[in-house]
Amino acid sequence: MRSQIKQRVERSIAPLVHALASMGVSADAVSFAGLFGALFAAGLVASGATVAGGALFLVASCTDFVDGALARASRRESKYGAFLDSTLDRVAEGAMLAAIALAYGMADAHVLSLVAMLALIGGQLISYMRARAEGLGVTASAAVGFITRVERVALIAAGLLLGVLDYAVWVLMTLSWLGVGQRFMAIRAALR
């Protein structure tokens, strides 16, 4: 299912990717543009502009589809580029969840602030566990969980855009920690 969606997205963004490649835009530049967009979106959310922040976060996060495709199209794929992209993705997602936690804290919604922080930790841990497992020689397929960055971004954006952020952070926190458990068990089995 995910691979089919990925193929459809790549087909739909192909004209944009080819245009950027012909202009000489680098994949790293697209990655940084996505980061700066996400940071600005986080600032909007922290200041109370949740719908605008959610829309910008969704657009900024979509650069994650473009940068990899652009690197392939321009034949400039590199391990450094992949490392940079993953690092910036963690910063962007973390900044948005930190902004949500801050906004809840300022509104004296301390339980929801804690839930947002737990969602942030869970999401970061999922990514770390996969990277660490691959560093130990566990194949990526053994480290794949049922909630990835795409699903986490979709939940955050939907919560912000549809005005159901309270529910979205609970769902995100729950799924993230279920994903941590699932990934832990799969990695443990692979390492044994």
Backbone as CSV, one residue per row, in Angstrom:
resi,resn,N_x,N_y,N_z,CA_x,CA_y,CA_z,C_x,C_y,C_z
1,MET,0.816,-1.194,0.000,0.000,0.000,0.000,0.866,1.268,0.000
2,ARG,1.847,1.315,0.934,2.722,2.491,0.998,3.508,2.667,-0.291
3,SER,3.970,1.556,-0.873,4.764,1.664,-2.104,3.908,2.177,-3.253
4,GLN,2.633,1.808,-3.295,1.739,2.301,-4.347,1.507,3.800,-4.190
5,ILE,1.295,4.230,-2.957,1.100,5.663,-2.700,2.357,6.431,-3.076
6,LYS,3.518,5.880,-2.700,4.783,6.534,-3.017,4.960,6.679,-4.521
7,GLN,4.614,5.639,-5.284,4.736,5.698,-6.741,3.815,6.761,-7.326
8,ARG,2.598,6.852,-6.813,1.655,7.867,-7.304,2.158,9.274,-7.017
9,VAL,2.674,9.454,-5.794,3.200,10.776,-5.430,4.375,11.131,-6.328
10,GLU,5.287,10.188,-6.544,6.458,10.460,-7.383,6.057,10.797,-8.813
11,ARG,5.041,10.133,-9.327,4.554,10.469,-10.679,3.964,11.872,-10.714
12,SER,3.223,12.225,-9.667,2.567,13.534,-9.669,3.555,14.690,-9.499
13,ILE,4.669,14.448,-8.824,5.636,15.535,-8.629,6.739,15.539,-9.683
14,ALA,6.703,14.579,-10.603,7.763,14.479,-11.619,7.973,15.783,-12.392
15,PRO,6.912,16.475,-12.822,7.155,17.740,-13.550,7.894,18.776,-12.704
16,LEU,7.528,18.871,-11.424,8.207,19.806,-10.528,9.665,19.411,-10.346
17,VAL,9.911,18.129,-10.154,11.278,17.637,-9.962,12.131,17.934,-11.185
18,HIS,11.595,17.676,-12.363,12.362,17.938,-13.595,12.628,19.434,-13.784
19,ALA,11.646,20.260,-13.418,11.845,21.715,-13.523,12.948,22.174,-12.571
20,LEU,12.918,21.676,-11.336,13.949,22.058,-10.370,15.327,21.560,-10.815
21,ALA,15.372,20.335,-11.343,16.646,19.782,-11.815,17.190,20.609,-12.965
22,SER,16.324,21.034,-13.871,16.793,21.823,-15.016,17.272,23.206,-14.597
23,MET,16.768,23.714,-13.471,17.222,25.006,-12.955,18.471,24.871,-12.097
24,GLY,18.895,23.635,-11.832,20.098,23.421,-11.037,19.885,23.506,-9.540
25,VAL,18.636,23.414,-9.097,18.345,23.449,-7.664,18.810,22.129,-7.053
26,SER,19.491,22.196,-5.929,19.995,20.975,-5.298,18.954,20.389,-4.353
27,ALA,19.056,19.087,-4.145,18.166,18.409,-3.204,18.378,18.950,-1.792
28,ASP,19.615,19.275,-1.441,19.895,19.835,-0.116,19.173,21.161,0.093
29,ALA,19.108,21.975,-0.963,18.402,23.260,-0.866,16.916,23.028,-0.598
30,VAL,16.348,22.026,-1.250,14.940,21.692,-1.027,14.739,21.202,0.403
31,SER,15.676,20.385,0.895,15.592,19.899,2.283,15.611,21.060,3.274
32,PHE,16.504,22.027,3.052,16.580,23.181,3.953,15.333,24.057,3.830
33,ALA,14.793,24.183,2.624,13.558,24.956,2.449,12.433,24.317,3.253
34,GLY,12.358,22.991,3.229,11.354,22.294,4.013,11.538,22.519,5.505
35,LEU,12.790,22.498,5.952,13.062,22.745,7.365,12.630,24.147,7.768
36,PHE,13.031,25.148,6.988,12.685,26.523,7.343,11.176,26.738,7.318
37,GLY,10.496,26.115,6.350,9.036,26.199,6.310,8.411,25.579,7.550
38,ALA,8.930,24.419,7.961,8.398,23.741,9.146,8.668,24.549,10.416
39,LEU,9.839,25.167,10.506,10.148,25.988,11.675,9.235,27.207,11.749
40,PHE,8.975,27.819,10.602,8.057,28.959,10.569,6.650,28.503,10.942
41,ALA,6.249,27.328,10.442,4.941,26.772,10.781,4.837,26.523,12.278
42,ALA,5.907,26.001,12.878,5.916,25.769,14.324,5.741,27.086,15.077
43,GLY,6.385,28.137,14.595,6.218,29.452,15.211,4.784,29.939,15.127
44,LEU,4.142,29.694,13.986,2.732,30.081,13.840,1.855,29.332,14.837
45,VAL,2.097,28.025,14.966,1.300,27.215,15.887,1.513,27.676,17.327
46,ALA,2.753,27.932,17.702,3.039,28.385,19.068,2.360,29.712,19.366
47,SER,2.159,30.538,18.331,1.513,31.838,18.537,-0.003,31.766,18.423
48,GLY,-0.539,30.568,18.158,-1.992,30.403,18.114,-2.599,30.307,16.734
49,ALA,-1.810,30.489,15.691,-2.323,30.418,14.314,-2.232,28.972,13.825
50,THR,-3.095,28.117,14.380,-2.966,26.684,14.136,-3.303,26.277,12.705
51,VAL,-4.314,26.877,12.110,-4.687,26.485,10.745,-3.599,26.894,9.754
52,ALA,-3.119,28.120,9.860,-2.033,28.574,8.976,-0.783,27.744,9.217
53,GLY,-0.479,27.485,10.476,0.684,26.662,10.804,0.550,25.250,10.273
54,GLY,-0.634,24.683,10.384,-0.870,23.334,9.871,-0.727,23.255,8.367
55,ALA,-1.260,24.260,7.665,-1.155,24.283,6.200,0.301,24.405,5.766
56,LEU,1.030,25.310,6.401,2.434,25.487,6.041,3.252,24.249,6.403
57,PHE,2.962,23.630,7.535,3.676,22.418,7.934,3.454,21.302,6.918
58,LEU,2.241,21.170,6.438,1.939,20.140,5.444,2.708,20.399,4.154
59,VAL,2.700,21.639,3.695,3.435,21.983,2.469,4.935,21.770,2.665
60,ALA,5.462,22.248,3.786,6.899,22.104,4.057,7.298,20.641,4.145
61,SER,6.444,19.826,4.728,6.751,18.400,4.864,6.726,17.674,3.522
62,CYS,5.980,18.197,2.581,5.921,17.581,1.250,7.247,17.710,0.500
63,THR,8.104,18.616,0.948,9.419,18.718,0.306,10.211,17.436,0.495
64,ASP,9.816,16.626,1.479,10.507,15.367,1.717,10.343,14.406,0.544
65,PHE,9.239,14.530,-0.183,9.062,13.728,-1.391,9.917,14.272,-2.528
66,VAL,10.057,15.592,-2.556,10.739,16.244,-3.677,12.246,16.086,-3.595
67,ASP,12.845,16.238,-2.410,14.309,16.251,-2.333,14.940,14.938,-2.776
68,GLY,14.369,13.820,-2.347,14.924,12.525,-2.765,14.769,12.293,-4.262
69,ALA,13.581,12.614,-4.779,13.344,12.454,-6.216,14.259,13.377,-7.021
70,LEU,14.497,14.576,-6.495,15.380,15.519,-7.178,16.818,15.019,-7.183
71,ALA,17.257,14.455,-6.075,18.615,13.904,-6.016,18.786,12.788,-7.046
72,ARG,17.766,11.933,-7.170,17.841,10.852,-8.158,17.794,11.394,-9.580
73,ALA,16.893,12.350,-9.829,16.738,12.898,-11.179,17.987,13.632,-11.644
74,SER,18.670,14.302,-10.727,19.872,15.054,-11.090,21.141,14.209,-10.945
75,ARG,20.943,12.938,-10.592,22.061,11.993,-10.413,23.081,12.506,-9.396
76,ARG,22.543,13.083,-8.300,23.419,13.599,-7.253,23.050,12.995,-5.899
77,GLU,22.601,11.732,-5.930,22.315,11.046,-4.679,23.616,10.833,-3.916
78,SER,23.544,10.973,-2.609,24.738,10.726,-1.796,24.315,10.288,-0.403
79,LYS,25.219,9.616,0.262,24.948,9.219,1.650,24.810,10.448,2.531
80,TYR,25.618,11.462,2.238,25.510,12.697,3.023,24.130,13.332,2.841
81,GLY,23.645,13.366,1.613,22.330,13.950,1.344,21.233,13.213,2.089
82,ALA,21.311,11.879,2.104,20.323,11.084,2.827,20.409,11.357,4.335
83,PHE,21.625,11.451,4.837,21.841,11.759,6.257,21.287,13.145,6.601
84,LEU,21.600,14.127,5.766,21.130,15.491,6.000,19.607,15.540,5.995
85,ASP,19.004,14.903,5.015,17.550,14.905,4.889,16.903,14.300,6.132
86,SER,17.386,13.156,6.572,16.819,12.513,7.762,16.980,13.382,9.001
87,THR,18.132,14.003,9.132,18.390,14.868,10.286,17.441,16.061,10.297
88,LEU,17.292,16.709,9.152,16.406,17.871,9.073,14.947,17.477,9.299
89,ASP,14.568,16.282,8.844,13.207,15.801,9.089,12.935,15.667,10.583
90,ARG,13.906,15.140,11.325,13.727,14.989,12.775,13.583,16.357,13.434
91,VAL,14.386,17.324,13.000,14.311,18.674,13.575,12.950,19.292,13.281
92,ALA,12.472,19.165,12.056,11.194,19.766,11.669,10.034,19.184,12.471
93,GLU,9.989,17.873,12.536,8.905,17.214,13.274,8.995,17.536,14.768
94,GLY,10.203,17.508,15.305,10.391,17.825,16.710,9.997,19.253,17.038
95,ALA,10.342,20.186,16.157,9.992,21.588,16.387,8.483,21.784,16.401
96,MET,7.782,21.097,15.496,6.324,21.253,15.474,5.686,20.687,16.736
97,LEU,6.112,19.509,17.147,5.531,18.944,18.363,5.920,19.750,19.603
98,ALA,7.116,20.309,19.618,7.517,21.185,20.730,6.644,22.438,20.754
99,ALA,6.334,22.982,19.579,5.469,24.167,19.501,4.062,23.847,19.990
100,ILE,3.576,22.657,19.630,2.252,22.238,20.097,2.259,22.085,21.617
101,ALA,3.295,21.456,22.154,3.404,21.297,23.610,3.471,22.658,24.292
102,LEU,4.212,23.580,23.703,4.323,24.931,24.258,2.966,25.636,24.248
103,ALA,2.253,25.532,23.128,0.937,26.180,23.022,-0.023,25.613,24.070
104,TYR,-0.004,24.294,24.253,-0.849,23.702,25.286,-0.427,24.179,26.675
105,GLY,0.870,24.241,26.922,1.363,24.704,28.210,0.934,26.127,28.508
106,MET,1.012,27.002,27.494,0.606,28.399,27.687,-0.898,28.519,27.923
107,ALA,-1.664,27.527,27.431,-3.113,27.532,27.629,-3.508,26.758,28.892
108,ASP,-2.512,26.408,29.700,-2.731,25.641,30.933,-3.365,24.275,30.684
109,ALA,-3.150,23.723,29.501,-3.612,22.366,29.183,-2.415,21.441,29.374
110,HIS,-2.037,21.248,30.631,-0.779,20.562,30.947,-0.783,19.085,30.565
111,VAL,-1.920,18.424,30.660,-1.977,17.016,30.254,-1.721,16.902,28.759
112,LEU,-2.361,17.761,27.976,-2.147,17.727,26.526,-0.721,18.130,26.166
113,SER,-0.135,19.031,26.934,1.262,19.396,26.718,2.159,18.182,26.929
114,LEU,1.890,17.435,27.982,2.654,16.218,28.256,2.437,15.178,27.155
115,VAL,1.210,15.034,26.695,0.909,14.072,25.626,1.685,14.445,24.361
116,ALA,1.717,15.739,24.031,2.476,16.182,22.845,3.958,15.884,23.015
117,MET,4.495,16.097,24.221,5.914,15.792,24.457,6.188,14.293,24.351
118,LEU,5.272,13.471,24.852,5.428,12.023,24.734,5.340,11.579,23.269
119,ALA,4.484,12.236,22.500,4.403,11.940,21.059,5.724,12.296,20.375
120,LEU,6.301,13.418,20.777,7.594,13.835,20.223,8.667,12.798,20.541
121,ILE,8.733,12.372,21.788,9.751,11.388,22.183,9.535,10.074,21.444
122,GLY,8.292,9.629,21.357,7.999,8.379,20.664,8.392,8.428,19.193
123,GLY,8.054,9.526,18.532,8.400,9.663,17.122,9.901,9.690,16.889
124,GLN,10.615,10.404,17.748,12.068,10.458,17.617,12.683,9.089,17.910
125,LEU,12.124,8.389,18.882,12.647,7.074,19.251,12.439,6.054,18.130
126,ILE,11.298,6.118,17.468,11.044,5.213,16.336,12.138,5.376,15.284
127,SER,12.443,6.616,14.946,13.474,6.875,13.932,14.851,6.427,14.414
128,TYR,15.156,6.709,15.679,16.452,6.315,16.228,16.608,4.800,16.234
129,MET,15.572,4.096,16.654,15.659,2.640,16.747,15.964,2.010,15.391
130,ARG,15.331,2.520,14.364,15.595,1.971,13.027,17.048,2.230,12.632
131,ALA,17.498,3.459,12.824,18.876,3.794,12.452,19.877,2.965,13.253
132,ARG,19.631,2.815,14.535,20.553,2.045,15.375,20.545,0.580,14.987
133,ALA,19.375,0.045,14.704,19.273,-1.355,14.301,20.010,-1.595,12.986
134,GLU,19.844,-0.673,12.033,20.545,-0.831,10.761,22.047,-0.736,10.962
135,GLY,22.480,0.108,11.917,23.898,0.190,12.245,24.433,-1.104,12.837
136,LEU,23.556,-1.881,13.433,23.942,-3.180,13.995,23.751,-4.321,13.000
137,GLY,23.359,-3.991,11.779,23.229,-5.002,10.738,21.850,-5.592,10.571
138,VAL,20.854,-5.056,11.273,19.480,-5.531,11.110,18.916,-4.892,9.848
139,THR,18.303,-5.692,8.996,17.775,-5.146,7.747,16.641,-4.177,8.029
140,ALA,16.450,-3.241,7.117,15.419,-2.227,7.285,14.032,-2.849,7.381
141,SER,13.786,-3.956,6.669,12.455,-4.565,6.702,12.100,-5.064,8.098
142,ALA,13.090,-5.486,8.867,12.824,-5.945,10.237,12.563,-4.777,11.169
143,ALA,12.984,-3.588,10.762,12.843,-2.416,11.629,11.692,-1.510,11.218
144,VAL,10.875,-1.943,10.257,9.775,-1.103,9.783,8.594,-1.227,10.723
145,GLY,8.016,-0.099,11.082,6.858,-0.102,11.956,5.617,0.345,11.216
146,PHE,4.492,0.336,11.929,3.248,0.696,11.264,2.983,2.188,11.276
147,ILE,3.777,2.968,11.992,3.635,4.427,11.916,4.990,5.017,11.562
148,THR,5.019,5.719,10.459,6.247,6.334,9.972,6.096,7.845,10.022
149,ARG,7.101,8.530,9.547,7.044,9.995,9.542,5.854,10.504,8.736
150,VAL,5.551,9.844,7.635,4.431,10.283,6.794,3.129,10.283,7.594
151,GLU,2.874,9.200,8.315,1.654,9.128,9.120,1.675,10.139,10.263
152,ARG,2.840,10.344,10.874,2.927,11.314,11.966,2.657,12.729,11.460
153,VAL,3.238,13.079,10.324,3.001,14.401,9.738,1.531,14.561,9.367
154,ALA,0.939,13.527,8.774,-0.471,13.593,8.379,-1.371,13.807,9.594
155,LEU,-1.093,13.115,10.688,-1.892,13.284,11.903,-1.761,14.695,12.468
156,ILE,-0.538,15.190,12.524,-0.320,16.548,13.052,-1.042,17.571,12.183
157,ALA,-0.835,17.482,10.865,-1.448,18.444,9.949,-2.970,18.365,10.008
158,ALA,-3.519,17.154,10.017,-4.980,17.008,10.095,-5.518,17.604,11.387
159,GLY,-4.833,17.343,12.489,-5.272,17.903,13.765,-5.298,19.419,13.753
160,LEU,-4.259,20.012,13.173,-4.176,21.472,13.116,-5.199,22.058,12.148
161,LEU,-5.330,21.461,10.977,-6.204,22.004,9.939,-7.687,21.800,10.231
162,LEU,-8.010,20.687,10.859,-9.419,20.357,11.092,-9.912,20.751,12.480
163,GLY,-9.034,21.319,13.287,-9.434,21.756,14.617,-9.637,20.607,15.599
164,VAL,-8.973,19.492,15.352,-9.100,18.329,16.242,-7.731,17.944,16.809
165,LEU,-6.933,18.942,17.118,-5.575,18.696,17.572,-5.538,17.901,18.873
166,ASP,-6.481,18.165,19.782,-6.496,17.425,21.050,-6.550,15.921,20.793
167,TYR,-7.430,15.510,19.895,-7.552,14.091,19.564,-6.322,13.599,18.811
168,ALA,-5.836,14.424,17.897,-4.701,14.019,17.065,-3.462,13.739,17.908
169,VAL,-3.188,14.566,18.921,-1.987,14.315,19.729,-2.125,13.051,20.567
170,TRP,-3.344,12.758,21.038,-3.555,11.502,21.763,-3.331,10.304,20.843
171,VAL,-3.893,10.362,19.646,-3.725,9.268,18.677,-2.260,9.137,18.299
172,LEU,-1.616,10.267,18.044,-0.209,10.250,17.655,0.665,9.664,18.762
173,MET,0.436,10.083,19.993,1.225,9.562,21.109,1.012,8.059,21.258
174,THR,-0.233,7.626,21.186,-0.538,6.203,21.341,0.094,5.378,20.232
175,LEU,-0.096,5.793,18.987,0.467,5.049,17.859,1.988,5.070,17.873
176,SER,2.560,6.191,18.281,4.022,6.274,18.337,4.584,5.269,19.325
177,TRP,3.977,5.190,20.505,4.502,4.271,21.510,4.180,2.818,21.179
178,LEU,3.060,2.572,20.505,2.808,1.227,19.995,3.851,0.872,18.933
179,GLY,4.198,1.864,18.103,5.241,1.659,17.092,6.600,1.390,17.716
180,VAL,6.898,2.083,18.812,8.152,1.830,19.525,8.175,0.381,20.006
181,GLY,7.085,-0.053,20.607,7.019,-1.430,21.084,7.136,-2.442,19.957
182,GLN,6.409,-2.189,18.869,6.461,-3.083,17.714,7.876,-3.157,17.142
183,ARG,8.483,-2.004,16.987,9.831,-1.968,16.420,10.835,-2.636,17.362
184,PHE,10.688,-2.395,18.672,11.578,-3.010,19.640,11.510,-4.525,19.542
185,MET,10.309,-5.056,19.489,10.151,-6.520,19.439,10.737,-7.086,18.136
186,ALA,10.512,-6.405,17.023,11.043,-6.885,15.738,12.559,-6.843,15.723
187,ILE,13.127,-5.774,16.258,14.597,-5.647,16.280,15.199,-6.666,17.239
188,ARG,14.560,-6.823,18.404,15.062,-7.801,19.365,15.086,-9.196,18.743
189,ALA,14.029,-9.556,18.045,13.967,-10.871,17.407,15.045,-11.009,16.337
190,ALA,15.267,-9.943,15.580,16.287,-9.985,14.522,17.685,-10.082,15.104
191,LEU,17.937,-9.416,16.226,19.263,-9.447,16.830,19.549,-10.773,17.534
192,ARG,18.502,-11.455,17.953,18.707,-12.740,18.617,18.921,-13.827,17.591
